[in-house]
Amino acid sequence: MTKPLTYEQAFARLEEIVAQLNSGTLTLDEMVTLYARGRELSDYCRELLDAAELKITQLDAQDELNDDSPF
């Protein structure tokens, strides 16, 4: 079983795909395949960012509750 990519790894691969797509050297089939993989990576990165944002929001809310505590 492969280990999931980190955000940084997925984003780096996405950048590589964009460079390949912009190179003008690919066949149409290769472009379509790379585009599909790029969309998957983009969605994956978005999910990781959304999860991080949610965690930060929850931590901020917890900090606000703790700041209101008299202890």
N, C-alpha and C positions, 0 to 999 in steps of 0.2 A: 504494500500500500504506500502511495506517495504522500509526502507531507504537503499540506496546503501551502501555497505561496504566501509570502508576506506581502503587505501592501507595496513595499518598495520593489520587490521582485516582480510583481504583477505589473506595476507601472513601468518598470524598465523594459519588460517584454513588450508592453503596449507601445512604448516609444520606438522599439526596434521594428515592430510591425508597421507603424506609421512611416518610418523611413523607407522600409521595403516597398510599401504601397506607393510612395512618392518617387521611387527610383525610376519608374517607367520601364523596368526590365522584366516584369512578370507577365505571364500569360493571363488571360481572363480567368481561367479556372483557378490559378494560383492566387489571383487577386481576390476572388470571391471567398476562397478558403481562408485566406489571411484576414479578410474583412470580418468574416464570421467569428474567428478566434479573437480578433480585436474587440468585437462587441461583447463577447463573453468576458474578456478581461476588464473591459470598461464597466460592465455590470458588477463584476466581482469587486473592483476597486470602490465603486459607489456603495456597495453593501458594507464594506469594511469602514468606509468613512461615516456612513450613517450609524453604524454600531458604535464607533468612537464618539461621535457627537452625542448619541444618547447617553453613553456612559458619563461623559463630561457634564451633561445637563443634570443627570442624577446626582453626581458628586457635588455639583454646585447647589442643588436643592438640599442635599444633606448638610452641607456646610452652613446654609442659611438657617436650617432648623437648629443646628448646634450653636450658632451665634445667638439665637434667641433664647437659648437655655440659660437659666441663672447660675449654672454650675460650670 
